[in-house]
Amino acid sequence: MGTHSADAAPGNISTTTLSDLHVLVLAGGLSYERDVSLKSGRRVLDALRSVGIDAELRDADVTLLPALQADPPDAVVIALHGATGEDGSLRGVLDLCDVPYVGCDARASRLAWDKPSAKAVLREAAIPTPDWVALPHDRFSELGAVAVLDRIAGRLGLPLMVKPAQGGSGLGAAVVREASALPAAMVGCFAYDSTALVERYVAGMDVAVSVVDLGAGPQALPAVEIVPRNGVYDYAARYTAGLTTWHAPARLDDAVAVRVAETALAAHTALGLRDLSRVDMIVDGDGQPHVLEVNVSPGMTETSLLPLAVQAAGLDFGKLLATLVSRAAARPA
């Protein structure tokens, strides 16, 4: 199944080595997800310090590059969400500074961040993902909104899922069950991104599978099942207490759980990812997983899906992060 067992060692790192590491946790940024990022960063900071690592929290602002130059860390953990942490640009800057970091490189990050591009790679690799169309705002206006929307609804059918082509935390996302609701959903989406991704809505169980590589190759942690009270896992459902219930591990038959884990690993590999990722899927009524998107900088808050999966696997969050950090620090510049 590729699931990391509870008794697997999270890495052979001595306490002495850990205490020698100086790690920078980057959080905050200027995206819509700043508040969530700061919570993720503090959680990562506490977890690293709990295993004896000298860790420091810093924002990605004008003070960052001088600080990297004056006192280069052994490794960076990117707890930035949204474009700052996920579009590859910050990783490219860290590469220029010869500073190692946990997670995939700039190219893979850029690919995963752009949902239409990532879906095209998944489709090419025969990994199931819902049919879609990506529509820039300019084309939407030039070609006539009504005609375009009629064609989209006719081609993909209803209901539809509308979301920004780039972005996270469910911001700007909406389920469209009637054609009359599509224009408003598009306007809401364009408030967050200049390109909308419209995909066929797949009914089923929302699951997220976190993938980690602790030294023996990528492994899938137990799937986390997401049950939003209003049926849509949007921003409010993610971060408002009481609006969502999680089940870790997900309530899946063994055979389906295996299929879900294998699909997550296939998506992680197809996109060229490294260290960790989170693969969001819908499992339909036939037990078939459909990949919606892949996140290279997963949330690390108390209610985030990766920490829930780590707990379900019986692993220690701090030790897991320590393993990823030490692997990044040992990576050639």
C-alpha angles and dihedrals in degrees: 000000000000092000116146107243121232094243096049114120111249092218139310101259122146120228089240092058092048094050090052093058121098110201130188118208111203115207140151113040126163101279127114086260096061096118093050090047092054090052090049091049094051091048091051091046092053092046093051093047090049089066095045101264119145100235132172130193118224137169122234097247140119091295094060102081095046088049092050090051096046096045113010111204121226088237142351128225111206109215092163116122128200124029096329094062102027114035093076097245097106091046089053090054091049088051090053088053092048089237114146119224140187113257141033125327126264096267095052091043091053091050095049092044093061103068098199091051092046092048090052090054091047092049090050089053090051092247109146115249127158118267111264150173126211115214124189115213092240093057090044090058098038096051096043121265097234095051093045094048092047090053093047093050090046093050102041099026128217140328100047135184116225120193141147114279087228124031144067147222091066092282112161093006123134139168112231114204098166128042090233090065095054099085093054091047090052092050090050091050094049088057087072104033140013091232126056124207111211114189138172109269113240116203116217144076119337110225135171123203119197116208121203133177111209094171105292097076131278115324130185118235118213113294116254116220116217120207111182113194093227094043096249124090096217130150094280092048091051099050108023115091114244098016096097137038121204129202117199112213097029118244095254132141111253093250092050091046089055091049092049092050092048091049091051092050091047092052092047090051097042091055092048095241127168140203099355144359141157120231115203116206145167116224108208127213091273092056093254115143119221117196113228101177144330122232120207095187103043121193115266101193125123091268097037118121101236095057089047089053092047089053092047089053090054092242129139111246094213094049092047091052090046090055092050092047094049091048090051092047090053093051115110114254 
